[in-house]
Amino acid sequence: MPTFTFKVTEAEARDIRRSARGRTVSSYIRQKLFAEPATAKNKPAVKYICNRPGRVIIAAVPGAAPITDEELDRFWEEMP
């Protein structure tokens, strides 16, 4: 397997090691370079707090139509 060597400053080396958090520096850099771009399937869910007490909304797929308060009310009424 080919090996790559490059120079970084002491501060950059410290930041890279800190960012690796328990992984090897190689696996951290590999993950950063070759990670899949975020898509609707692999993008982490985002939570939003609704203006109605106790309700949390998970972000929809980008480009989807927004959900209205009335639709949310109907949804919550159907929940057991």
Steps between C-alpha positions, in 0.01 A plus 500: 500500500646843410594735781448877498711732712439871540605773739270691734564750775499394866160668544357320193633166625341560841166594337506193273573266792230664712248474216582132444359423850610144562537403134831480327607816322503298175139387537390854597665657195372221274144553630524877444633457146278218379177534702175478306342838440190561711183388327144467618576137593818547701455855627448510876155606614460850633257571782300820521299607799142574400318805631253256659617384845667159514514440126819431307516501120758298307625679187344386175679403183639814333254637247195342666193715556484658846266353760232733633388529862164354396667191353701458819186533711330224297809282532519539879125442540544161329782395733401265784 
